[in-house]
């Protein structure tokens, strides 16, 4: 588990609890600091159902798109210090979702592990390449600059969300996007990420054990 000290000066608690054995690819996360109070329940093999309230309407909509395209079910509640700005809320939600992905994937035995997806939205085009490698890394190339507002939040914070997600999921993540309309760019990115997660998480009968030459991820 990645130390919260990397992301906050608070004493934080981030716990992943396994769900019932009937559906082992689930996780429940709790995280509480002086900046955010988050509960998140994730079912990795779902149908795309999302019940989300972060206090940032457009961010909720983007998370719903991510889960719909990733065929994951999520229940997420975040009470954040939005009187300051949206940064802590979006980053910490990324931390919790990444931790839930890592927890629900377990030892990654039998999964495809690596996937990619292209998703267009009108003039925007997003590409996502994902590897549940155990090596957290984000490469991000999209025209989202500081000071550009999207749904009341700085558009650049979507890069922070993705960086936190990659870190806590212990995943290598490459995101590239082009476009003009910020809404279209971000939505295409989130849908491409969802599609890549759905492909990478799938069980593959041809994969024997953990999909790594090292035998461990």
Secondary structure, DSSP 8 states (H G I E B T S, - for coil): ---GGGT-SS--EEEEEE--GGG-SEEEEEEE-SSEEEEEEEESSS-S-EEEE-S-HHHHHHHHHHHHHHT-EEEEEEEE-TTT-SHHHHHHHHHHHHHHHHHHHTT-BTB--EEEEEEEETTEEEEEEEE--S--EEEEE-S--TT-EETTEETTHHHHHHHHHHHHHT-EEEEEEE-S-HHHHHHHHHHHHHHHHHHHHSB-TT--SBSSTTS--
